[in-house]
Amino acid sequence: MITTFQGYERLDGSVGVRNRIVVMAVADCAEPVARMIAGGVEGVVAISQHHGCIAGEMVANTLIGAGKNPNVAGVLLVGMGCEGMSVDSLGNV
């Protein structure tokens, strides 16, 4: 019988079974850059959204939720600087 759990405890008390770094594109045009960065590092995953530069609250909440997933150890946000949902607004959550 297994009596230990080899997971990753997060600061908020949640526990993940993976310890991934996520490269997150905040706009369509930043997706190729995010994929290029993630593709160059083993175990790093790219996440993007396909709702354009003027993404709404639902898309922002989805990206924030993905970044706060207990299996995610850290997030690198990638933007082009012209999108409606900025890296700064997501990074301060």
PDB file of N, CA, C and O in Angstrom:
ATOM      1  N   MET A   1       0.845  -1.181   0.000  1.00  0.00           N
ATOM      2  CA  MET A   1       0.000   0.000   0.000  1.00  0.00           C
ATOM      3  C   MET A   1       0.893   1.248   0.000  1.00  0.00           C
ATOM      4  O   MET A   1       1.897   1.303   0.710  1.00  0.00           O
ATOM      5  N   ILE A   2       0.521   2.225  -0.787  1.00  0.00           N
ATOM      6  CA  ILE A   2       1.260   3.486  -0.859  1.00  0.00           C
ATOM      7  C   ILE A   2       0.800   4.398   0.279  1.00  0.00           C
ATOM      8  O   ILE A   2      -0.396   4.627   0.458  1.00  0.00           O
ATOM      9  N   THR A   3       1.753   4.909   1.034  1.00  0.00           N
ATOM     10  CA  THR A   3       1.406   5.784   2.162  1.00  0.00           C
ATOM     11  C   THR A   3       1.915   7.206   1.982  1.00  0.00           C
ATOM     12  O   THR A   3       1.717   8.050   2.856  1.00  0.00           O
ATOM     13  N   THR A   4       2.569   7.480   0.859  1.00  0.00           N
ATOM     14  CA  THR A   4       3.065   8.837   0.618  1.00  0.00           C
ATOM     15  C   THR A   4       2.506   9.365  -0.693  1.00  0.00           C
ATOM     16  O   THR A   4       2.128   8.599  -1.580  1.00  0.00           O
ATOM     17  N   PHE A   5       2.462  10.662  -0.797  1.00  0.00           N
ATOM     18  CA  PHE A   5       2.026  11.340  -2.018  1.00  0.00           C
ATOM     19  C   PHE A   5       3.142  12.273  -2.440  1.00  0.00           C
ATOM     20  O   PHE A   5       3.513  13.181  -1.697  1.00  0.00           O
ATOM     21  N   GLN A   6       3.670  12.056  -3.614  1.00  0.00           N
ATOM     22  CA  GLN A   6       4.791  12.865  -4.079  1.00  0.00           C
ATOM     23  C   GLN A   6       4.293  13.978  -4.996  1.00  0.00           C
ATOM     24  O   GLN A   6       4.605  14.007  -6.186  1.00  0.00           O
ATOM     25  N   GLY A   7       3.524  14.879  -4.431  1.00  0.00           N
ATOM     26  CA  GLY A   7       3.001  16.008  -5.179  1.00  0.00           C
ATOM     27  C   GLY A   7       3.753  17.275  -4.831  1.00  0.00           C
ATOM     28  O   GLY A   7       4.790  17.249  -4.169  1.00  0.00           O
ATOM     29  N   TYR A   8       3.202  18.385  -5.295  1.00  0.00           N
ATOM     30  CA  TYR A   8       3.811  19.698  -5.085  1.00  0.00           C
ATOM     31  C   TYR A   8       2.816  20.579  -4.338  1.00  0.00           C
ATOM     32  O   TYR A   8       1.760  20.923  -4.869  1.00  0.00           O
ATOM     33  N   GLU A   9       3.155  20.938  -3.110  1.00  0.00           N
ATOM     34  CA  GLU A   9       2.276  21.808  -2.336  1.00  0.00           C
ATOM     35  C   GLU A   9       2.539  23.258  -2.723  1.00  0.00           C
ATOM     36  O   GLU A   9       3.689  23.695  -2.783  1.00  0.00           O
ATOM     37  N   ARG A  10       1.470  23.998  -2.983  1.00  0.00           N
ATOM     38  CA  ARG A  10       1.561  25.409  -3.359  1.00  0.00           C
ATOM     39  C   ARG A  10       1.363  26.301  -2.139  1.00  0.00           C
ATOM     40  O   ARG A  10       0.889  25.857  -1.093  1.00  0.00           O
ATOM     41  N   LEU A  11       1.731  27.556  -2.294  1.00  0.00           N
ATOM     42  CA  LEU A  11       1.626  28.509  -1.181  1.00  0.00           C
ATOM     43  C   LEU A  11       0.202  28.658  -0.669  1.00  0.00           C
ATOM     44  O   LEU A  11      -0.009  28.928   0.513  1.00  0.00           O
ATOM     45  N   ASP A  12      -0.792  28.482  -1.563  1.00  0.00           N
ATOM     46  CA  ASP A  12      -2.185  28.636  -1.142  1.00  0.00           C
ATOM     47  C   ASP A  12      -2.752  27.361  -0.510  1.00  0.00           C
ATOM     48  O   ASP A  12      -3.932  27.317  -0.163  1.00  0.00           O
ATOM     49  N   GLY A  13      -1.918  26.322  -0.357  1.00  0.00           N
ATOM     50  CA  GLY A  13      -2.355  25.077   0.255  1.00  0.00           C
ATOM     51  C   GLY A  13      -2.819  24.024  -0.733  1.00  0.00           C
ATOM     52  O   GLY A  13      -3.006  22.869  -0.352  1.00  0.00           O
ATOM     53  N   SER A  14      -3.010  24.393  -1.997  1.00  0.00           N
ATOM     54  CA  SER A  14      -3.408  23.410  -3.000  1.00  0.00           C
ATOM     55  C   SER A  14      -2.218  22.512  -3.339  1.00  0.00           C
ATOM     56  O   SER A  14      -1.070  22.843  -3.044  1.00  0.00           O
ATOM     57  N   VAL A  15      -2.511  21.379  -3.961  1.00  0.00           N
ATOM     58  CA  VAL A  15      -1.471  20.403  -4.277  1.00  0.00           C
ATOM     59  C   VAL A  15      -1.591  19.998  -5.737  1.00  0.00           C
ATOM     60  O   VAL A  15      -2.685  19.708  -6.220  1.00  0.00           O
ATOM     61  N   GLY A  16      -0.468  19.979  -6.432  1.00  0.00           N
ATOM     62  CA  GLY A  16      -0.434  19.539  -7.820  1.00  0.00           C
ATOM     63  C   GLY A  16       0.394  18.281  -7.964  1.00  0.00           C
ATOM     64  O   GLY A  16       1.250  17.992  -7.128  1.00  0.00           O
ATOM     65  N   VAL A  17       0.138  17.529  -9.029  1.00  0.00           N
ATOM     66  CA  VAL A  17       0.921  16.326  -9.298  1.00  0.00           C
ATOM     67  C   VAL A  17       1.963  16.573 -10.385  1.00  0.00           C
ATOM     68  O   VAL A  17       2.831  15.733 -10.626  1.00  0.00           O
ATOM     69  N   ARG A  18       1.874  17.716 -11.029  1.00  0.00           N
ATOM     70  CA  ARG A  18       2.867  18.130 -12.018  1.00  0.00           C
ATOM     71  C   ARG A  18       3.457  19.454 -11.564  1.00  0.00           C
ATOM     72  O   ARG A  18       2.874  20.149 -10.731  1.00  0.00           O
ATOM     73  N   ASN A  19       4.590  19.792 -12.101  1.00  0.00           N
ATOM     74  CA  ASN A  19       5.271  21.025 -11.710  1.00  0.00           C
ATOM     75  C   ASN A  19       5.663  21.761 -12.989  1.00  0.00           C
ATOM     76  O   ASN A  19       6.849  21.918 -13.279  1.00  0.00           O
ATOM     77  N   ARG A  20       4.681  22.206 -13.742  1.00  0.00           N
ATOM     78  CA  ARG A  20       4.896  22.779 -15.060  1.00  0.00           C
ATOM     79  C   ARG A  20       5.101  24.291 -15.017  1.00  0.00           C
ATOM     80  O   ARG A  20       4.563  24.997 -14.165  1.00  0.00           O
ATOM     81  N   ILE A  21       5.897  24.750 -15.968  1.00  0.00           N
ATOM     82  CA  ILE A  21       5.998  26.175 -16.259  1.00  0.00           C
ATOM     83  C   ILE A  21       5.144  26.410 -17.497  1.00  0.00           C
ATOM     84  O   ILE A  21       5.238  25.658 -18.467  1.00  0.00           O
ATOM     85  N   VAL A  22       4.318  27.440 -17.470  1.00  0.00           N
ATOM     86  CA  VAL A  22       3.423  27.753 -18.581  1.00  0.00           C
ATOM     87  C   VAL A  22       3.862  29.062 -19.221  1.00  0.00           C
ATOM     88  O   VAL A  22       4.096  30.055 -18.532  1.00  0.00           O
ATOM     89  N   VAL A  23       3.972  29.055 -20.543  1.00  0.00           N
ATOM     90  CA  VAL A  23       4.198  30.277 -21.309  1.00  0.00           C
ATOM     91  C   VAL A  23       2.844  30.621 -21.913  1.00  0.00           C
ATOM     92  O   VAL A  23       2.333  29.888 -22.760  1.00  0.00           O
ATOM     93  N   MET A  24       2.262  31.737 -21.477  1.00  0.00           N
ATOM     94  CA  MET A  24       0.893  32.087 -21.821  1.00  0.00           C
ATOM     95  C   MET A  24       0.848  33.303 -22.741  1.00  0.00           C
ATOM     96  O   MET A  24       1.311  34.384 -22.377  1.00  0.00           O
ATOM     97  N   ALA A  25       0.286  33.119 -23.933  1.00  0.00           N
ATOM     98  CA  ALA A  25       0.096  34.226 -24.872  1.00  0.00           C
ATOM     99  C   ALA A  25      -1.211  34.932 -24.530  1.00  0.00           C
ATOM    100  O   ALA A  25      -2.251  34.284 -24.408  1.00  0.00           O
ATOM    101  N   VAL A  26      -1.167  36.247 -24.376  1.00  0.00           N
ATOM    102  CA  VAL A  26      -2.381  36.984 -24.021  1.00  0.00           C
ATOM    103  C   VAL A  26      -3.135  37.482 -25.246  1.00  0.00           C
ATOM    104  O   VAL A  26      -4.207  38.069 -25.103  1.00  0.00           O
ATOM    105  N   ALA A  27      -2.602  37.263 -26.454  1.00  0.00           N
ATOM    106  CA  ALA A  27      -3.272  37.637 -27.697  1.00  0.00           C
ATOM    107  C   ALA A  27      -2.840  36.673 -28.793  1.00  0.00           C
ATOM    108  O   ALA A  27      -1.784  36.048 -28.706  1.00  0.00           O
ATOM    109  N   ASP A  28      -3.675  36.559 -29.830  1.00  0.00           N
ATOM    110  CA  ASP A  28      -3.368  35.671 -30.957  1.00  0.00           C
ATOM    111  C   ASP A  28      -1.987  35.917 -31.537  1.00  0.00           C
ATOM    112  O   ASP A  28      -1.246  34.973 -31.811  1.00  0.00           O
ATOM    113  N   CYS A  29      -1.641  37.177 -31.722  1.00  0.00           N
ATOM    114  CA  CYS A  29      -0.377  37.499 -32.393  1.00  0.00           C
ATOM    115  C   CYS A  29       0.843  37.117 -31.557  1.00  0.00           C
ATOM    116  O   CYS A  29       1.948  37.031 -32.092  1.00  0.00           O
ATOM    117  N   ALA A  30       0.665  36.889 -30.268  1.00  0.00           N
ATOM    118  CA  ALA A  30       1.781  36.484 -29.408  1.00  0.00           C
ATOM    119  C   ALA A  30       1.933  34.968 -29.330  1.00  0.00           C
ATOM    120  O   ALA A  30       2.905  34.471 -28.761  1.00  0.00           O
ATOM    121  N   GLU A  31       0.978  34.231 -29.896  1.00  0.00           N
ATOM    122  CA  GLU A  31       1.022  32.772 -29.804  1.00  0.00           C
ATOM    123  C   GLU A  31       2.282  32.162 -30.416  1.00  0.00           C
ATOM    124  O   GLU A  31       2.882  31.291 -29.786  1.00  0.00           O
ATOM    125  N   PRO A  32       2.717  32.577 -31.618  1.00  0.00           N
ATOM    126  CA  PRO A  32       3.941  31.971 -32.164  1.00  0.00           C
ATOM    127  C   PRO A  32       5.163  32.172 -31.261  1.00  0.00           C
ATOM    128  O   PRO A  32       6.012  31.287 -31.151  1.00  0.00           O
ATOM    129  N   VAL A  33       5.245  33.324 -30.627  1.00  0.00           N
ATOM    130  CA  VAL A  33       6.366  33.597 -29.724  1.00  0.00           C
ATOM    131  C   VAL A  33       6.279  32.691 -28.496  1.00  0.00           C
ATOM    132  O   VAL A  33       7.285  32.124 -28.071  1.00  0.00           O
ATOM    133  N   ALA A  34       5.087  32.554 -27.929  1.00  0.00           N
ATOM    134  CA  ALA A  34       4.902  31.694 -26.756  1.00  0.00           C
ATOM    135  C   ALA A  34       5.247  30.246 -27.090  1.00  0.00           C
ATOM    136  O   ALA A  34       5.902  29.564 -26.301  1.00  0.00           O
ATOM    137  N   ARG A  35       4.811  29.779 -28.248  1.00  0.00           N
ATOM    138  CA  ARG A  35       5.104  28.394 -28.650  1.00  0.00           C
ATOM    139  C   ARG A  35       6.598  28.191 -28.895  1.00  0.00           C
ATOM    140  O   ARG A  35       7.142  27.134 -28.574  1.00  0.00           O
ATOM    141  N   MET A  36       7.261  29.196 -29.461  1.00  0.00           N
ATOM    142  CA  MET A  36       8.693  29.100 -29.710  1.00  0.00           C
ATOM    143  C   MET A  36       9.460  29.004 -28.381  1.00  0.00           C
ATOM    144  O   MET A  36      10.373  28.191 -28.236  1.00  0.00           O
ATOM    145  N   ILE A  37       9.074  29.843 -27.425  1.00  0.00           N
ATOM    146  CA  ILE A  37       9.729  29.823 -26.111  1.00  0.00           C
ATOM    147  C   ILE A  37       9.503  28.470 -25.437  1.00  0.00           C
ATOM    148  O   ILE A  37      10.449  27.845 -24.958  1.00  0.00           O
ATOM    149  N   ALA A  38       8.251  28.024 -25.400  1.00  0.00           N
ATOM    150  CA  ALA A  38       7.921  26.762 -24.727  1.00  0.00           C
ATOM    151  C   ALA A  38       8.581  25.572 -25.416  1.00  0.00           C
ATOM    152  O   ALA A  38       9.008  24.626 -24.753  1.00  0.00           O
ATOM    153  N   GLY A  39       8.663  25.617 -26.732  1.00  0.00           N
ATOM    154  CA  GLY A  39       9.251  24.508 -27.474  1.00  0.00           C
ATOM    155  C   GLY A  39      10.732  24.330 -27.231  1.00  0.00           C
ATOM    156  O   GLY A  39      11.281  23.257 -27.484  1.00  0.00           O
ATOM    157  N   GLY A  40      11.382  25.364 -26.746  1.00  0.00           N
ATOM    158  CA  GLY A  40      12.813  25.293 -26.514  1.00  0.00           C
ATOM    159  C   GLY A  40      13.211  24.786 -25.145  1.00  0.00           C
ATOM    160  O   GLY A  40      14.400  24.648 -24.859  1.00  0.00           O
ATOM    161  N   VAL A  41      12.230  24.503 -24.287  1.00  0.00           N
ATOM    162  CA  VAL A  41      12.538  24.069 -22.919  1.00  0.00           C
ATOM    163  C   VAL A  41      11.682  22.843 -22.582  1.00  0.00           C
ATOM    164  O   VAL A  41      10.455  22.889 -22.671  1.00  0.00           O
ATOM    165  N   GLU A  42      12.332  21.769 -22.201  1.00  0.00           N
ATOM    166  CA  GLU A  42      11.619  20.539 -21.869  1.00  0.00           C
ATOM    167  C   GLU A  42      10.698  20.742 -20.671  1.00  0.00           C
ATOM    168  O   GLU A  42      11.096  21.323 -19.661  1.00  0.00           O
ATOM    169  N   GLY A  43       9.465  20.259 -20.792  1.00  0.00           N
ATOM    170  CA  GLY A  43       8.509  20.337 -19.698  1.00  0.00           C
ATOM    171  C   GLY A  43       7.746  21.643 -19.612  1.00  0.00           C
ATOM    172  O   GLY A  43       6.888  21.798 -18.743  1.00  0.00           O
ATOM    173  N   VAL A  44       8.041  22.591 -20.500  1.00  0.00           N
ATOM    174  CA  VAL A  44       7.337  23.872 -20.514  1.00  0.00           C
ATOM    175  C   VAL A  44       6.187  23.773 -21.514  1.00  0.00           C
ATOM    176  O   VAL A  44       6.348  23.210 -22.597  1.00  0.00           O
ATOM    177  N   VAL A  45       5.031  24.319 -21.149  1.00  0.00           N
ATOM    178  CA  VAL A  45       3.820  24.206 -21.948  1.00  0.00           C
ATOM    179  C   VAL A  45       3.357  25.593 -22.379  1.00  0.00           C
ATOM    180  O   VAL A  45       3.373  26.531 -21.583  1.00  0.00           O
ATOM    181  N   ALA A  46       2.942  25.724 -23.646  1.00  0.00           N
ATOM    182  CA  ALA A  46       2.384  26.989 -24.143  1.00  0.00           C
ATOM    183  C   ALA A  46       0.859  26.938 -24.051  1.00  0.00           C
ATOM    184  O   ALA A  46       0.239  25.922 -24.362  1.00  0.00           O
ATOM    185  N   ILE A  47       0.274  28.046 -23.623  1.00  0.00           N
ATOM    186  CA  ILE A  47      -1.182  28.201 -23.589  1.00  0.00           C
ATOM    187  C   ILE A  47      -1.506  29.488 -24.327  1.00  0.00           C
ATOM    188  O   ILE A  47      -0.861  30.516 -24.120  1.00  0.00           O
ATOM    189  N   SER A  48      -2.512  29.421 -25.190  1.00  0.00           N
ATOM    190  CA  SER A  48      -2.906  30.631 -25.915  1.00  0.00           C
ATOM    191  C   SER A  48      -4.422  30.732 -25.944  1.00  0.00           C
ATOM    192  O   SER A  48      -5.139  29.793 -25.598  1.00  0.00           O
ATOM    193  N   GLN A  49      -4.879  31.882 -26.359  1.00  0.00           N
ATOM    194  CA  GLN A  49      -6.314  32.097 -26.536  1.00  0.00           C
ATOM    195  C   GLN A  49      -6.529  32.620 -27.949  1.00  0.00           C
ATOM    196  O   GLN A  49      -5.666  33.300 -28.503  1.00  0.00           O
ATOM    197  N   HIS A  50      -7.671  32.305 -28.525  1.00  0.00           N
ATOM    198  CA  HIS A  50      -7.938  32.668 -29.918  1.00  0.00           C
ATOM    199  C   HIS A  50      -9.161  33.581 -30.025  1.00  0.00           C
ATOM    200  O   HIS A  50     -10.024  33.387 -30.882  1.00  0.00           O
ATOM    201  N   HIS A  51      -9.218  34.558 -29.157  1.00  0.00           N
ATOM    202  CA  HIS A  51     -10.354  35.474 -29.155  1.00  0.00           C
ATOM    203  C   HIS A  51      -9.943  36.901 -29.493  1.00  0.00           C
ATOM    204  O   HIS A  51     -10.684  37.845 -29.216  1.00  0.00           O
ATOM    205  N   GLY A  52      -8.777  37.059 -30.085  1.00  0.00           N
ATOM    206  CA  GLY A  52      -8.342  38.376 -30.529  1.00  0.00           C
ATOM    207  C   GLY A  52      -7.746  39.221 -29.426  1.00  0.00           C
ATOM    208  O   GLY A  52      -7.602  38.793 -28.281  1.00  0.00           O
ATOM    209  N   CYS A  53      -7.402  40.442 -29.816  1.00  0.00           N
ATOM    210  CA  CYS A  53      -6.733  41.363 -28.895  1.00  0.00           C
ATOM    211  C   CYS A  53      -7.681  41.968 -27.865  1.00  0.00           C
ATOM    212  O   CYS A  53      -7.247  42.359 -26.781  1.00  0.00           O
ATOM    213  N   ILE A  54      -8.950  42.047 -28.185  1.00  0.00           N
ATOM    214  CA  ILE A  54      -9.910  42.658 -27.266  1.00  0.00           C
ATOM    215  C   ILE A  54     -10.648  41.535 -26.537  1.00  0.00           C
ATOM    216  O   ILE A  54     -11.873  41.441 -26.615  1.00  0.00           O
ATOM    217  N   ALA A  55      -9.917  40.700 -25.843  1.00  0.00           N
ATOM    218  CA  ALA A  55     -10.521  39.574 -25.134  1.00  0.00           C
ATOM    219  C   ALA A  55     -11.300  40.083 -23.932  1.00  0.00           C
ATOM    220  O   ALA A  55     -10.899  41.040 -23.269  1.00  0.00           O
ATOM    221  N   GLY A  56     -12.413  39.431 -23.668  1.00  0.00           N
ATOM    222  CA  GLY A  56     -13.275  39.857 -22.579  1.00  0.00           C
ATOM    223  C   GLY A  56     -12.908  39.253 -21.244  1.00  0.00           C
ATOM    224  O   GLY A  56     -11.898  38.566 -21.093  1.00  0.00           O
ATOM    225  N   GLU A  57     -13.761  39.533 -20.284  1.00  0.00           N
ATOM    226  CA  GLU A  57     -13.534  39.095 -18.906  1.00  0.00           C
ATOM    227  C   GLU A  57     -13.505  37.571 -18.791  1.00  0.00           C
ATOM    228  O   GLU A  57     -12.733  37.019 -18.008  1.00  0.00           O
ATOM    229  N   MET A  58     -14.352  36.890 -19.578  1.00  0.00           N
ATOM    230  CA  MET A  58     -14.390  35.437 -19.509  1.00  0.00           C
ATOM    231  C   MET A  58     -13.050  34.829 -19.944  1.00  0.00           C
ATOM    232  O   MET A  58     -12.563  33.887 -19.318  1.00  0.00           O
ATOM    233  N   VAL A  59     -12.461  35.365 -21.009  1.00  0.00           N
ATOM    234  CA  VAL A  59     -11.165  34.865 -21.480  1.00  0.00           C
ATOM    235  C   VAL A  59     -10.086  35.169 -20.444  1.00  0.00           C
ATOM    236  O   VAL A  59      -9.244  34.319 -20.153  1.00  0.00           O
ATOM    237  N   ALA A  60     -10.110  36.375 -19.890  1.00  0.00           N
ATOM    238  CA  ALA A  60      -9.126  36.740 -18.862  1.00  0.00           C
ATOM    239  C   ALA A  60      -9.236  35.802 -17.665  1.00  0.00           C
ATOM    240  O   ALA A  60      -8.221  35.339 -17.145  1.00  0.00           O
ATOM    241  N   ASN A  61     -10.460  35.521 -17.225  1.00  0.00           N
ATOM    242  CA  ASN A  61     -10.651  34.619 -16.084  1.00  0.00           C
ATOM    243  C   ASN A  61     -10.190  33.198 -16.393  1.00  0.00           C
ATOM    244  O   ASN A  61      -9.673  32.503 -15.518  1.00  0.00           O
ATOM    245  N   THR A  62     -10.378  32.769 -17.643  1.00  0.00           N
ATOM    246  CA  THR A  62      -9.919  31.439 -18.050  1.00  0.00           C
ATOM    247  C   THR A  62      -8.400  31.354 -18.000  1.00  0.00           C
ATOM    248  O   THR A  62      -7.849  30.377 -17.492  1.00  0.00           O
ATOM    249  N   LEU A  63      -7.718  32.370 -18.525  1.00  0.00           N
ATOM    250  CA  LEU A  63      -6.256  32.387 -18.493  1.00  0.00           C
ATOM    251  C   LEU A  63      -5.735  32.463 -17.058  1.00  0.00           C
ATOM    252  O   LEU A  63      -4.765  31.792 -16.707  1.00  0.00           O
ATOM    253  N   ILE A  64      -6.380  33.278 -16.241  1.00  0.00           N
ATOM    254  CA  ILE A  64      -5.983  33.390 -14.832  1.00  0.00           C
ATOM    255  C   ILE A  64      -6.164  32.045 -14.133  1.00  0.00           C
ATOM    256  O   ILE A  64      -5.298  31.614 -13.372  1.00  0.00           O
ATOM    257  N   GLY A  65      -7.291  31.386 -14.393  1.00  0.00           N
ATOM    258  CA  GLY A  65      -7.539  30.076 -13.798  1.00  0.00           C
ATOM    259  C   GLY A  65      -6.504  29.044 -14.212  1.00  0.00           C
ATOM    260  O   GLY A  65      -6.061  28.239 -13.393  1.00  0.00           O
ATOM    261  N   ALA A  66      -6.120  29.067 -15.481  1.00  0.00           N
ATOM    262  CA  ALA A  66      -5.089  28.136 -15.959  1.00  0.00           C
ATOM    263  C   ALA A  66      -3.767  28.403 -15.250  1.00  0.00           C
ATOM    264  O   ALA A  66      -3.058  27.468 -14.879  1.00  0.00           O
ATOM    265  N   GLY A  67      -3.437  29.667 -15.065  1.00  0.00           N
ATOM    266  CA  GLY A  67      -2.191  30.020 -14.389  1.00  0.00           C
ATOM    267  C   GLY A  67      -2.181  29.683 -12.911  1.00  0.00           C
ATOM    268  O   GLY A  67      -1.121  29.442 -12.332  1.00  0.00           O
ATOM    269  N   LYS A  68      -3.360  29.666 -12.297  1.00  0.00           N
ATOM    270  CA  LYS A  68      -3.459  29.355 -10.866  1.00  0.00           C
ATOM    271  C   LYS A  68      -3.662  27.864 -10.596  1.00  0.00           C
ATOM    272  O   LYS A  68      -3.780  27.458  -9.441  1.00  0.00           O
ATOM    273  N   ASN A  69      -3.704  27.059 -11.636  1.00  0.00           N
ATOM    274  CA  ASN A  69      -3.872  25.620 -11.475  1.00  0.00           C
ATOM    275  C   ASN A  69      -2.746  25.067 -10.603  1.00  0.00           C
ATOM    276  O   ASN A  69      -1.592  25.459 -10.783  1.00  0.00           O
ATOM    277  N   PRO A  70      -3.046  24.175  -9.671  1.00  0.00           N
ATOM    278  CA  PRO A  70      -2.007  23.651  -8.780  1.00  0.00           C
ATOM    279  C   PRO A  70      -0.888  22.888  -9.490  1.00  0.00           C
ATOM    280  O   PRO A  70       0.179  22.683  -8.912  1.00  0.00           O
ATOM    281  N   ASN A  71      -1.116  22.470 -10.728  1.00  0.00           N
ATOM    282  CA  ASN A  71      -0.069  21.779 -11.484  1.00  0.00           C
ATOM    283  C   ASN A  71       0.901  22.748 -12.145  1.00  0.00           C
ATOM    284  O   ASN A  71       1.871  22.325 -12.774  1.00  0.00           O
ATOM    285  N   VAL A  72       0.646  24.037 -12.006  1.00  0.00           N
ATOM    286  CA  VAL A  72       1.487  25.065 -12.618  1.00  0.00           C
ATOM    287  C   VAL A  72       2.386  25.679 -11.546  1.00  0.00           C
ATOM    288  O   VAL A  72       1.910  26.224 -10.550  1.00  0.00           O
ATOM    289  N   ALA A  73       3.692  25.576 -11.773  1.00  0.00           N
ATOM    290  CA  ALA A  73       4.665  26.138 -10.829  1.00  0.00           C
ATOM    291  C   ALA A  73       4.933  27.607 -11.102  1.00  0.00           C
ATOM    292  O   ALA A  73       5.257  28.359 -10.182  1.00  0.00           O
ATOM    293  N   GLY A  74       4.802  28.027 -12.359  1.00  0.00           N
ATOM    294  CA  GLY A  74       5.066  29.410 -12.716  1.00  0.00           C
ATOM    295  C   GLY A  74       4.532  29.728 -14.096  1.00  0.00           C
ATOM    296  O   GLY A  74       4.292  28.830 -14.902  1.00  0.00           O
ATOM    297  N   VAL A  75       4.346  31.012 -14.365  1.00  0.00           N
ATOM    298  CA  VAL A  75       3.784  31.470 -15.639  1.00  0.00           C
ATOM    299  C   VAL A  75       4.648  32.579 -16.208  1.00  0.00           C
ATOM    300  O   VAL A  75       5.042  33.504 -15.498  1.00  0.00           O
ATOM    301  N   LEU A  76       4.938  32.474 -17.497  1.00  0.00           N
ATOM    302  CA  LEU A  76       5.579  33.550 -18.242  1.00  0.00           C
ATOM    303  C   LEU A  76       4.534  34.094 -19.198  1.00  0.00           C
ATOM    304  O   LEU A  76       4.083  33.383 -20.096  1.00  0.00           O
ATOM    305  N   LEU A  77       4.141  35.358 -19.014  1.00  0.00           N
ATOM    306  CA  LEU A  77       3.149  35.987 -19.882  1.00  0.00           C
ATOM    307  C   LEU A  77       3.842  36.625 -21.074  1.00  0.00           C
ATOM    308  O   LEU A  77       4.862  37.299 -20.925  1.00  0.00           O
ATOM    309  N   VAL A  78       3.274  36.404 -22.273  1.00  0.00           N
ATOM    310  CA  VAL A  78       3.840  36.949 -23.504  1.00  0.00           C
ATOM    311  C   VAL A  78       2.771  37.789 -24.193  1.00  0.00           C
ATOM    312  O   VAL A  78       1.677  37.304 -24.482  1.00  0.00           O
ATOM    313  N   GLY A  79       3.093  39.040 -24.451  1.00  0.00           N
ATOM    314  CA  GLY A  79       2.201  39.933 -25.180  1.00  0.00           C
ATOM    315  C   GLY A  79       3.000  40.778 -26.136  1.00  0.00           C
ATOM    316  O   GLY A  79       4.229  40.815 -26.072  1.00  0.00           O
ATOM    317  N   MET A  80       2.300  41.459 -27.027  1.00  0.00           N
ATOM    318  CA  MET A  80       2.969  42.311 -28.004  1.00  0.00           C
ATOM    319  C   MET A  80       2.923  43.784 -27.591  1.00  0.00           C
ATOM    320  O   MET A  80       3.566  44.624 -28.221  1.00  0.00           O
ATOM    321  N   GLY A  81       2.168  44.098 -26.537  1.00  0.00           N
ATOM    322  CA  GLY A  81       2.104  45.468 -26.052  1.00  0.00           C
ATOM    323  C   GLY A  81       0.919  46.258 -26.556  1.00  0.00           C
ATOM    324  O   GLY A  81       0.663  47.362 -26.074  1.00  0.00           O
ATOM    325  N   CYS A  82       0.188  45.714 -27.520  1.00  0.00           N
ATOM    326  CA  CYS A  82      -0.922  46.465 -28.105  1.00  0.00           C
ATOM    327  C   CYS A  82      -2.278  45.837 -27.800  1.00  0.00           C
ATOM    328  O   CYS A  82      -3.310  46.370 -28.209  1.00  0.00           O
ATOM    329  N   GLU A  83      -2.290  44.715 -27.091  1.00  0.00           N
ATOM    330  CA  GLU A  83      -3.535  43.993 -26.851  1.00  0.00           C
ATOM    331  C   GLU A  83      -4.375  44.673 -25.779  1.00  0.00           C
ATOM    332  O   GLU A  83      -3.860  45.404 -24.933  1.00  0.00           O
ATOM    333  N   GLY A  84      -5.689  44.416 -25.831  1.00  0.00           N
ATOM    334  CA  GLY A  84      -6.601  44.993 -24.851  1.00  0.00           C
ATOM    335  C   GLY A  84      -6.444  44.386 -23.469  1.00  0.00           C
ATOM    336  O   GLY A  84      -6.685  45.053 -22.463  1.00  0.00           O
ATOM    337  N   MET A  85      -6.044  43.129 -23.415  1.00  0.00           N
ATOM    338  CA  MET A  85      -5.810  42.445 -22.144  1.00  0.00           C
ATOM    339  C   MET A  85      -4.298  42.388 -21.965  1.00  0.00           C
ATOM    340  O   MET A  85      -3.633  41.535 -22.552  1.00  0.00           O
ATOM    341  N   SER A  86      -3.767  43.275 -21.173  1.00  0.00           N
ATOM    342  CA  SER A  86      -2.316  43.436 -21.103  1.00  0.00           C
ATOM    343  C   SER A  86      -1.659  42.416 -20.182  1.00  0.00           C
ATOM    344  O   SER A  86      -2.294  41.835 -19.303  1.00  0.00           O
ATOM    345  N   VAL A  87      -0.383  42.223 -20.413  1.00  0.00           N
ATOM    346  CA  VAL A  87       0.433  41.373 -19.553  1.00  0.00           C
ATOM    347  C   VAL A  87       0.409  41.912 -18.129  1.00  0.00           C
ATOM    348  O   VAL A  87       0.336  41.138 -17.175  1.00  0.00           O
ATOM    349  N   ASP A  88       0.468  43.229 -17.977  1.00  0.00           N
ATOM    350  CA  ASP A  88       0.454  43.841 -16.642  1.00  0.00           C
ATOM    351  C   ASP A  88      -0.834  43.533 -15.889  1.00  0.00           C
ATOM    352  O   ASP A  88      -0.795  43.243 -14.693  1.00  0.00           O
ATOM    353  N   SER A  89      -1.983  43.594 -16.575  1.00  0.00           N
ATOM    354  CA  SER A  89      -3.255  43.357 -15.889  1.00  0.00           C
ATOM    355  C   SER A  89      -3.380  41.911 -15.432  1.00  0.00           C
ATOM    356  O   SER A  89      -3.922  41.651 -14.358  1.00  0.00           O
ATOM    357  N   LEU A  90      -2.890  40.967 -16.224  1.00  0.00           N
ATOM    358  CA  LEU A  90      -2.946  39.560 -15.826  1.00  0.00           C
ATOM    359  C   LEU A  90      -1.867  39.226 -14.802  1.00  0.00           C
ATOM    360  O   LEU A  90      -2.087  38.404 -13.913  1.00  0.00           O
ATOM    361  N   GLY A  91      -0.721  39.852 -14.922  1.00  0.00           N
ATOM    362  CA  GLY A  91       0.400  39.549 -14.045  1.00  0.00           C
ATOM    363  C   GLY A  91       0.209  39.996 -12.617  1.00  0.00           C
ATOM    364  O   GLY A  91       0.910  39.522 -11.723  1.00  0.00           O
ATOM    365  N   ASN A  92      -0.727  40.899 -12.382  1.00  0.00           N
ATOM    366  CA  ASN A  92      -0.953  41.424 -11.033  1.00  0.00           C
ATOM    367  C   ASN A  92      -2.057  40.692 -10.285  1.00  0.00           C
ATOM    368  O   ASN A  92      -2.510  41.153  -9.238  1.00  0.00           O
ATOM    369  N   VAL A  93      -2.493  39.547 -10.818  1.00  0.00           N
ATOM    370  CA  VAL A  93      -3.590  38.797 -10.188  1.00  0.00           C
ATOM    371  C   VAL A  93      -3.034  37.790  -9.224  1.00  0.00           C
ATOM    372  O   VAL A  93      -3.793  37.057  -8.590  1.00  0.00           O
TER     373      VAL A  93
END
